[in-house]
Amino acid sequence: RMALFSRGRIGTLRVFGPDSDGIIAACSNLIGKHGCNIVKSETWSDQKENMFFNRLAFTYDQPDKVACQQELTEICKDFHLENRLNWRDRKKKVGIMVSKYDHCLWELLLRHSAHELPEMDIELVISNHPDLQSVAETFHVPYHVIPITQETKAEQEARQLELLKNVDVVVLARYMQVLSGSFLRQFPENIINIHHSFLPAFMGGRPYQAAHERGVKLIGATAHYATEDLDEGPIISQDVISVTHRDEVKDMMRKGRILERNVLLKALEAHLDDRVIVHKNRCIVFGD
């Protein structure tokens, strides 16, 4: 993926809808007609539902972006497709929400500081606790403390949304509050949550304790888009690690934090790289 970026500006096109002949040819011809060069293409067909999914990555110089989008809209109308054309001519602005656990926040800030997430800028960190302010300050990222209680939830979420009004993507880096439906609807398919279990197993707030009591031999982590159905949003990335009867809850938590960092990072990278298409409650995630 990084090799593609080194060649110059690169855009992405994702289309999906009912499968039929001629979709790939129509989209490829359009991209070529506007002086763009396709450098990567990946497709998948869901034969059970007769659904087609395609992602194109292309380099470009000075195309007529408006005309290209208009023609694409007409093509997709003929084929009954949805489309996402992204010229990727600006970085995505990311807001991070966190509570007291710091491992995912450190991971994101360190990776960004090392220029390993070149497609985004971290605009701010919002927390319901002051504990991690020093972490954000280490990287010169604004840190806003907004305590949440049941009585103040609506008012405080309004403050959060005001701070996030120019943000493209919200990352819940172990933010231990349930967001309201009105909040979630402001960022459809743009709020990424890391859950500390291999969903759909062990939903809720104490998955490591539940896994220990059940005597499982694998624990996991899941990154998914946040929806109003708690812990049931479309899954972007998952991973697991082995555990044994010798592992106490604290051991599972230590092993799980490694997974949480890596899985969240992988999901965010896929999202930033336009490699995800959400269909119903599933994610189609194309390769990097």
C-alpha positions in Angstrom: 0.0 0.0 0.0 2.7 2.5 0.9 4.5 1.7 -2.4 1.4 2.9 -4.3 1.5 6.2 -2.4 5.1 6.8 -3.3 4.1 7.1 -7.0 2.0 10.2 -6.5 -1.6 11.0 -5.8 -3.9 8.0 -5.6 -7.6 7.7 -5.4 -10.0 4.9 -4.7 -13.4 3.8 -6.1 -15.7 1.4 -4.3 -18.9 0.2 -5.9 -21.3 -2.5 -4.7 -24.7 -3.7 -5.6 -26.5 -6.5 -7.6 -24.1 -8.5 -9.6 -24.3 -8.3 -13.4 -22.2 -8.4 -16.5 -20.2 -5.3 -17.5 -19.7 -3.6 -14.2 -15.9 -3.9 -14.1 -15.5 -2.8 -17.7 -17.8 0.2 -17.2 -15.9 1.4 -14.1 -12.5 0.7 -15.5 -13.3 2.5 -18.8 -14.5 5.5 -16.8 -11.4 5.7 -14.8 -9.2 5.4 -17.9 -11.3 7.9 -19.8 -10.4 10.6 -17.2 -6.7 10.0 -17.4 -6.4 7.8 -14.3 -4.3 4.7 -14.1 -5.6 1.7 -12.2 -2.9 0.2 -10.0 -5.0 -2.2 -8.0 -8.4 -3.9 -8.3 -10.1 -6.4 -6.1 -13.6 -7.8 -6.4 -15.8 -10.2 -4.5 -19.2 -11.6 -5.4 -21.6 -12.9 -2.8 -23.3 -15.6 -4.9 -25.9 -16.3 -2.2 -27.2 -12.8 -2.3 -26.0 -12.0 -5.9 -24.1 -9.0 -4.6 -21.0 -7.6 -6.3 -18.2 -5.6 -4.5 -15.3 -3.9 -6.1 -12.5 -1.6 -5.0 -10.2 0.2 -7.5 -7.1 2.1 -6.6 -5.8 4.5 -9.2 -3.2 7.2 -9.7 -4.2 10.5 -11.3 -2.9 13.9 -12.3 -5.5 16.5 -13.2 -8.9 14.8 -14.0 -12.2 16.6 -14.1 -13.4 15.4 -10.8 -16.9 16.8 -11.1 -17.5 15.3 -14.5 -16.0 11.9 -13.4 -18.4 11.8 -10.4 -21.4 12.7 -12.6 -20.6 10.0 -15.1 -20.0 7.5 -12.4 -23.4 8.3 -10.8 -25.0 7.6 -14.2 -23.2 4.3 -14.6 -24.1 3.2 -11.1 -27.7 4.2 -11.7 -27.8 1.9 -14.7 -26.4 -1.0 -12.8 -28.3 -0.2 -9.5 -25.0 0.3 -7.7 -23.8 2.4 -4.8 -20.5 4.1 -5.1 -17.8 5.8 -3.0 -15.3 7.8 -5.1 -12.5 9.3 -3.0 -9.8 11.4 -4.6 -7.9 11.3 -1.2 -6.6 14.8 -1.7 -6.8 15.6 2.0 -6.0 13.7 5.2 -8.9 12.4 7.3 -9.3 14.2 10.6 -9.5 11.7 13.5 -10.9 12.2 17.0 -10.0 9.8 19.7 -12.3 9.0 22.7 -10.8 7.2 25.7 -11.4 6.5 29.4 -8.7 5.2 31.7 -7.0 2.4 29.8 -4.0 3.9 27.9 -2.6 1.1 25.7 -4.7 1.9 22.6 -4.2 5.6 22.9 -0.4 5.2 23.2 -0.5 2.9 20.1 -2.3 5.4 17.9 -0.3 8.4 19.1 3.0 6.6 18.7 2.2 5.3 15.2 1.0 8.7 14.1 4.0 10.4 15.5 6.2 7.9 13.6 4.4 8.8 10.3 3.0 5.3 10.1 -0.5 6.6 9.6 0.1 9.2 6.9 -3.5 9.4 5.8 -4.8 11.0 8.9 -4.3 13.8 11.4 -5.3 13.4 15.1 -7.3 16.5 16.0 -8.1 15.9 19.6 -8.6 13.4 22.4 -11.8 13.4 24.5 -12.1 11.6 27.8 -14.5 11.3 30.6 -11.5 11.2 33.0 -8.4 13.4 33.4 -6.0 10.4 33.8 -4.5 10.3 30.3 -4.0 14.0 29.8 -0.2 13.7 30.1 -0.2 11.0 27.3 -1.9 13.4 24.9 0.3 16.3 25.9 3.4 14.2 25.2 2.3 14.3 21.5 1.0 17.9 21.7 -2.6 16.7 21.0 -5.5 18.7 22.6 -7.1 16.7 25.5 -10.6 17.5 26.6 -12.1 16.1 29.8 -15.9 15.8 29.7 -17.2 13.8 32.7 -20.4 11.8 32.0 -23.2 10.9 34.4 -26.6 9.6 33.6 -28.1 13.0 34.5 -25.6 15.0 32.3 -25.2 12.5 29.4 -27.2 14.5 26.8 -25.7 17.8 27.6 -22.1 16.4 27.7 -22.6 14.5 24.4 -23.6 17.8 22.8 -20.3 19.3 24.0 -18.4 16.3 22.6 -20.2 16.7 19.2 -19.3 20.3 19.1 -15.6 19.4 19.6 -15.9 16.7 16.9 -17.8 18.8 14.4 -14.9 18.9 11.9 -13.8 15.3 12.4 -14.2 12.6 9.8 -13.5 9.5 12.0 -14.0 8.8 15.7 -12.0 6.1 17.3 -13.2 4.6 20.6 -9.9 3.6 22.1 -11.4 1.8 25.1 -13.9 4.5 25.8 -16.1 2.9 28.5 -19.3 4.8 27.9 -22.2 3.8 25.8 -22.9 6.5 23.1 -26.4 7.5 22.4 -28.2 6.9 19.1 -28.3 10.6 18.4 -24.5 10.7 18.8 -23.9 7.6 16.6 -26.1 8.9 13.8 -23.7 11.9 13.4 -21.0 9.5 12.2 -22.5 6.6 10.3 -19.9 4.0 9.5 -17.2 6.3 10.9 -17.0 5.4 14.5 -14.6 2.5 15.1 -14.7 0.7 18.5 -12.3 -1.8 20.0 -14.0 -4.4 22.1 -11.9 -6.6 24.3 -13.3 -10.0 23.3 -13.8 -12.1 20.2 -17.3 -11.0 19.3 -20.0 -12.2 19.4 -18.6 -14.1 22.4 -18.5 -12.3 25.8 -20.3 -9.0 25.0 -20.5 -6.4 27.7 -18.0 -4.7 30.0 -16.3 -7.7 31.7 -15.3 -10.1 28.9 -12.0 -11.3 30.5 -13.7 -12.2 33.7 -16.4 -14.1 31.8 -13.8 -15.8 29.6 -11.9 -16.9 32.7 -15.0 -18.3 34.4 -15.9 -20.2 31.2 -12.4 -21.7 30.9 -11.9 -20.7 27.3 -8.7 -21.6 25.5 -8.7 -18.6 23.2 -9.3 -14.9 23.9 -9.7 -12.2 21.3 -10.3 -8.6 20.3 -12.7 -7.1 17.8 -12.7 -3.8 16.0 -16.1 -2.9 14.7 -18.2 0.1 13.6 -20.3 1.3 16.5 -24.0 1.1 16.1 -27.0 1.5 18.4 -26.9 -2.3 19.0 -24.2 -2.5 21.6 -21.2 -4.6 20.5 -23.1 -5.8 17.4 -21.8 -3.4 14.8 -20.2 -4.6 11.5 -16.9 -6.3 12.3 -13.8 -4.9 10.6 -11.0 -6.9 12.2 -10.4 -9.6 14.8 -7.6 -11.6 16.2 -7.1 -14.3 18.9 -4.4 -15.6 21.2 -4.2 -18.8 23.2 -4.7 -19.0 26.9 -4.7 -21.9 29.4 -6.1 -22.8 32.8 -2.9 -21.3 34.3 -3.9 -17.8 33.1 -5.6 -15.6 35.7 -7.8 -12.7 34.7 -4.8 -10.3 34.9 -2.9 -12.5 32.5 -5.7 -12.6 30.0 -6.0 -8.8 30.2 -2.2 -8.4 29.6 -2.4 -10.7 26.6 -5.6 -9.1 25.4 -4.2 -5.6 25.4 -1.6 -6.6 22.8 -4.5 -7.9 20.6 -6.5 -4.8 21.2 -3.8 -2.4 20.1 -3.0 -4.4 16.9 -6.6 -5.1 15.9 -7.7 -1.5 16.4 -4.7 -0.3 14.3 -5.5 -2.8 11.5 -9.1 -1.7 11.4 -8.3 2.0 11.4 -5.7 1.4 8.6 -8.3 -0.4 6.5 -10.9 2.3 7.0 -8.4 5.1 6.1 -7.4 3.2 3.0 -11.0 2.8 1.8 -10.7 -0.9 1.9 -14.0 -1.5 3.8 -17.5 -1.8 2.4 -20.4 -2.2 4.8 -23.3 -4.3 3.6 -26.2 -4.9 6.0 -24.3 -5.8 9.2 -21.2 -7.2 7.6 -17.9 -5.7 6.5 -16.2 -6.6 3.2 -12.5 -5.8 3.9 -10.2 -5.9 0.9 -6.5 -6.7 1.2 -3.8 -4.1 1.8 
